[in-house]
């Protein structure tokens, strides 16, 4: 029996077992509150001692590798925030490697849930819970794929190395810019993949991410003058100042060239904080702005355009701080990874995923900017990310597990 036939046969004969194993792993991972926020918001999550606490899920990943006899490495920039990388492949190595990374950190649960966000609910063929889609469900899929390849002794058929990675620090970036996940691994040259497929975009496996906008988070402080609420004329109201600035920012038309895949940039004023009490004229007010850039836009040009808005507000003082910045990227859609995905999806799912560009960011950005041919592709509905009642379809997790096996054989043959 040919190698790929063995995989297809195994998945046909073990559907229920694979489903139960995937659900069990997702359920176990979701229980772990590996919430990642910026340091200044850590106090809002008293169950956390450090950001992310990815070690909680890493224990599960390492146990699964050990159970299957899959060797792994563990790299950590700091204790409690590890990156665990399982390695499969034969001694007949052609120098190529395929990295399949999932991230262990999650965003906060937020409000509006119908059930406990950290307890997986299985309903109508879907798994509900924070992280089921982003990214613990896909992480469970690639873990089980590695176990299937090992069980069928097909890792010996890989003429290259398959890296199954559980990584830290994807969901939030501190202003210091220090990265504990993929950025750390690339910076320290701890991994050298040829290709990578990042299962973290949703799109129900119907689209392949080949370009991503850049992202910057900018903090602007307004400094007025505090006074008693009964004598507002003695102060300068920082909230009024900021209201005028927000109005100018809302009217801002950024300078850019329309990108053929990514299209237009976007700007969103997502947070505002100010004031101490109703009877105090607020002396300070702060906003946070999220800007998604397209190629040709620079940090300097973005700051200059925001400064033009600041200059239109007459009273008080403003201070602008770039909290984080990364560049946009894009690759040629006609490449071996895209072709391998399309071929296998056509055979297994009955459709051919189309390349596209997205406003969100994944590990693909860091990898591509470091010379790795990386795309985003995976299970789940893109509208289920970062929302209450996050979910993923169990059927898609099973299919993605199978497709991970087939992709590894195609790209590393």
Secondary structure, DSSP 8 states (H G I E B T S, - for coil): --HHHHHHHHHHH-HHHHHHHHHHHHHHHHTS--B---GGGGGG-TT-SSS--THHHHHHHHHHHHHHT--EEEEESSTT-EEEEEEE--S---S-EEEEEEE--B----S--SS-TTS-EEETTEEESTTTTTTHHHHHHHHHHHHHHHHTTGGGG-SSEEEEEEE---S---TT---SSHHHHHHTT----SEEEE----GGGSEEEEEE-EEEEEEEEEE-B-EEGGGGGGSB-HHHHHHHHHHHHHH-------BTTTB--EEEEEEEEE-S-TTEE-SEEEEEEEEEE-TT--HHHHHHHHHHHHTT--SSEEEEEEEEEE--EE--S-SHHHHHHHHHHHHHTSS--EEEEESS--HHHHHHHTT-EEEE--SS-GGGTTSTT-EEEHHHHHHHHHHHHHHHHHHT-
